[in-house]
């Protein structure tokens, strides 16, 4: 996964988390990028704190 900077804006493309209320197209701000683990912590505009984990099938894009 490409690296992200704190404060960048992202949009959810897909999440494998079946319990989240987030939907494709929801937007948020990068809170932290953990390059060692490959996890992207996002403060979603909806209030969710779902972490993006690409190896589990999650995907975001910059906008």
N, C-alpha and C positions, 0 to 999 in steps of 0.2 A: 504494500500500500504506500502511496505517496505520503510525504510528510505534510503536516498542517501546522500553522502558526496560531497561537492564542489570539482570539478576536476575529478570526476569519469566519465568514458566513458560509453555511453549508445547507444543503437540501437533502432530505432523505430520499434515496432511490429505492432501497429495499432493506427490510430487517427480518431476520429469522425468528425474532422474539414474538411468539404467538400471544403473549399476554399484554403487550404494550398497546396503548391507544393511539400511538403515532401512526400516521398514514403516509404513503408515498406523497412527496411534495411538501411535507412539513419542513419548516425551516428553524435553524438554530445557530448558535455562536459557539465556536470551538473554545472550550475551557482549558483543555490540556491534551497534548499529544504524547503518548508514551511509546517512544520508538522501540524500546526494548521488548515490550509486550505486543506492540502493534495495535494498541487500543486508543480510540479517540473518544475523549469525554466531551460531551456536547450539552450546553444549556439550551434546551429546546424552547422556542417561543411559547409553547403551550404550558411550560412549567415542568415538563418531564426532564429527567436527568439521565436518560438511557445512554449507555456507553456503546459505541459502535465497535464491533469486533469482526473485522473482515474475514477471518478464518472460519467464522461460523455462518458466513453468507451475508453479513450486513454490508451496505454500500451507501455512500453519500457522494455528493458532487459539490464543488464550489459554485457559487453564483455571485 
